[in-house]
């Protein structure tokens, strides 16, 4: 991995040149699965079955005038289970793939003559890869289904490009049997072309694409209700060409769009723009290198951080941003340095593993690549102590196992409950380099937690509870041989001489 000068733009669209010392990200390449038969294969979409870890890659193969849809199924180790080539006798393109609640597979793409009369294409396969049905959509001229989304009721929403006098966007809703429910068109003068679609938890529809007239385009984001009625749209960009290719919704219902901007530097730069649910822009940030950079896809991890992916020169690039637009790390990936690589889809699973698909080109030989990466956060850590139960002197040692890939540890404790929020509470001791620590505490019950850290994440130990019960020491009843008297010892320091005076006092008996 290499790092260079990055061009960022703040929320006022002012260019800021900086040489960011980003963390040296440690990613494990779990597996890479290339696939090709003719040397003309292109990977475009990716879906995952979270229950099994199985992956589905969609794309197309063939020459520029005779493509066929390709669907490949992998197990969780990257081994191919089956592949399907679907040919309807014309030009068939696969751009996106998704699974419904019954694990049926849907593909969105195009079918027909690429120019001038391509139709939108929607395919449904069963889990074994058998075709269930095919739907084509002809809006009168050039139609292409770029992306799809499946809701909780297994309805399918697709976004289509339509060229019939103007370059408009069409949203279509189908039920699970392939029946068209409604269509909704968004357009005006010039181009309004959207390439991605996403639904929020309320069923609202969000689109991302471009708006304007060639060669000067702007980012476009559109919000519709669940019936396809237009709610609002926003544009973002500068004087040159700025185009968005992907839209995503974070856990707090904020909307992100990403693509490229050519307005603020000599080369294309990757740009990420964040909006709230009402369409107010919260921030934008732009990342660039000395190459031409584009992002085509985005997703979110379990913490709500955004990952965008595309290409930087010949390499695939993956960027991670925090919730206020600061870049956390970048990662460049290449199969071989002599190849040219593209990434068109990326997904993050529930364990924050990263998957992406695209294609790799060597001279004229183009192949589909599907890759799994895992971030090398610290490994698991176990915590225990040598305290007795209960511990009668309050002095004991906490021990914990060595966490793989760790930089340091922090120790948290509570004397109330085993419920410590490490995101908001300060550690008791931090930046510990060893794997044990001596503790001295008074009476009470204590709950301890150790957190292992590195630059890319953390691992939390189990809770270890210790109860301390120090018994008070009873004084002697009296001097030996003098019943009924107590011994009081007073030490005096006078002129450097210590005198011990023993005073016998009569005990009061009751």
Protein Blocks (a to p, Z undefined) as FASTA:
>chain_A
ZZdddddddfkopacdddddddddddddfbacdddfkopacdfbdcddfknopacdddde
ddfklccdddddddfkopafbdcdddehiacddfbdcddfkopacddddedjfblcdcdd
dddddfkopafbdcdddehiacddfbdcddfkopacddddddehiacdddddddfkopaf
bdcddddehjdddfbdcddfkopacddddedddfbdcdddddddfkopafbdcdeddfbd
cddfbdcddfkopacdddddfklbmbdcdddddddfkopafbdcddddfbdcddfbdcdd
fkopacddddehjbccdddddfkopafbdcdddfblkbccddfbdcddfkopacdddddd
ehjaccddddddddddddddddddfbdcddfklpacddddddehiabdcddddfkbccdc
fklpccfbghifbfcdcddddedddddddddddfkbccdddddddddddddddddfbdeh
iahiacddddddeehiacddddddddddZZ
